[in-house]
Amino acid sequence: MAGVESDIRYVEGVREPIEELARVLRSADWATGRDDDVIRRALESTAVVVTAWRGDRCVGILRVISDGIYRALIEDVVIDPDARGQGIGRGLVEFALSHPDVAGVEELILFTMVPVFWSRFGFEPAGLAMKRFQRQSS
C-alpha cells in the first residue's frame, strides 16, 4: 500500500487530543513509558511539531528543535505501526523541511538508524554523536 496518503491531513502545532499524539509516540520503543502530561510539556516547548491525521486518528508525528537560524534537530519521527509504508513519513519530513523555522537554518541535524530514507532529502553522514541521558522526573 505504499504511497497511499491522499486521505492524510498534515497539521502544524500541538493538537488535541494529546492522547492521540502520545499514543503514536509511545509506539516507538524509546518512548513506551512516557506520560501524557510530560509529552504535552515537551511538545509545547518544541519549535515545530507536525502531525499527520487520518480522520480523528493521529497516524504520525515529527518534531524539530530549532533556533530558527543556525541549528535545527529533527526529533521523534514516529509513524503509527498500522500506517507505516504509506508515505506518511515522507509527507511529515517534506512539511517540516518547508517550515520557516527549519528551511533557512544553517545546519539541520538528525540521528537515524535508516540513513537511506534521509539521503533522499539531501542528508549525508557527518561526524560522531555523543549522548548523555538524564531521566527527568514528571
HELIX and SHEET records of a PDB file:
HELIX    1   1 ILE A   18  ARG A   26  1                                   9    
HELIX    2   2 ASP A   29  ALA A   31  5                                   3    
HELIX    3   3 ASP A   36  GLU A   44  1                                   9    
HELIX    4   4 PRO A   81  ALA A   83  5                                   3    
HELIX    5   5 ILE A   88  LEU A   97  1                                  10    
HELIX    6   6 PRO A  100  ALA A  103  1                                   4    
HELIX    7   7 PRO A  115  SER A  119  1                                   5    
SHEET    1   A 5 ARG A   9  GLU A  12  0                                        
SHEET    2   A 5 VAL A  48  ARG A  54 -1                                        
SHEET    3   A 5 ARG A  57  SER A  66 -1                                        
SHEET    4   A 5 ARG A  71  ILE A  79 -1                                        
SHEET    5   A 5 GLU A 107  LEU A 110  1                                        
END                                                                             
